[in-house]
Amino acid sequence: MITEHFNSVTLQTAANVYFDGKCVSHSFTLADGTKKSVGVVLAAQLVFNTAAAEVMECVKGTCRYKLKGQTEWTAVAAGQSFHIDANSSFEIQVDEAFHYICHYA
C-alpha cells in the first residue's frame, strides 16, 4: 500500500537540499507529534547517514539500496519500503526519480 496523503500536518516550507540538489525533501510533523519527511532523489548514487532509525517508503519510482555492512544491493519499487537502524548509513542507487516518505522511528 502506498501512502498518498497526510492530514493535519505542520510543514516546514524551506526544502532540505542534499548532494547539490540530487535529493530534495520537506520535513513535516503530524498532529500527534510524529516527524516525517517527503522528497525525491534524482539519478545518483549517494550515501546517507542516519541519527534516528528510519523507514524509507517508496511512493513512486525505484531504487537499489545497501545497508551499512551489507555487500548486496536490494531493489525497491513503489509500495515497498526498507528499514535503516539509528546511527547507521545506507547507500542508494537511483536511475530515475525516486519519490519517498521517510518515517522516523
Secondary structure in CASP SS format (residue, H / E / C, confidence):
PFRMAT SS
TARGET T0000
AUTHOR 0000-0000-0000
METHOD secondary structure of the structure
MODEL  1
M C 1.00
I C 1.00
T C 1.00
E C 1.00
H C 1.00
F C 1.00
N C 1.00
S C 1.00
V E 1.00
T E 1.00
L E 1.00
Q C 1.00
T C 1.00
A C 1.00
A C 1.00
N E 1.00
V E 1.00
Y E 1.00
F H 1.00
D H 1.00
G H 1.00
K C 1.00
C E 1.00
V E 1.00
S E 1.00
H E 1.00
S E 1.00
F E 1.00
T E 1.00
L E 1.00
A C 1.00
D C 1.00
G C 1.00
T C 1.00
K E 1.00
K E 1.00
S E 1.00
V E 1.00
G E 1.00
V E 1.00
V E 1.00
L C 1.00
A C 1.00
A E 1.00
Q E 1.00
L E 1.00
V E 1.00
F E 1.00
N E 1.00
T C 1.00
A C 1.00
A C 1.00
A C 1.00
E E 1.00
V E 1.00
M E 1.00
E E 1.00
C E 1.00
V E 1.00
K E 1.00
G C 1.00
T E 1.00
C E 1.00
R E 1.00
Y E 1.00
K E 1.00
L E 1.00
K C 1.00
G C 1.00
Q C 1.00
T C 1.00
E C 1.00
W C 1.00
T E 1.00
A E 1.00
V E 1.00
A E 1.00
A C 1.00
G C 1.00
Q C 1.00
S E 1.00
F E 1.00
H E 1.00
I E 1.00
D C 1.00
A C 1.00
N C 1.00
S C 1.00
S E 1.00
F E 1.00
E E 1.00
I E 1.00
Q E 1.00
V E 1.00
D C 1.00
E C 1.00
A C 1.00
F E 1.00
H E 1.00
Y E 1.00
I E 1.00
C E 1.00
H E 1.00
Y E 1.00
A C 1.00
END
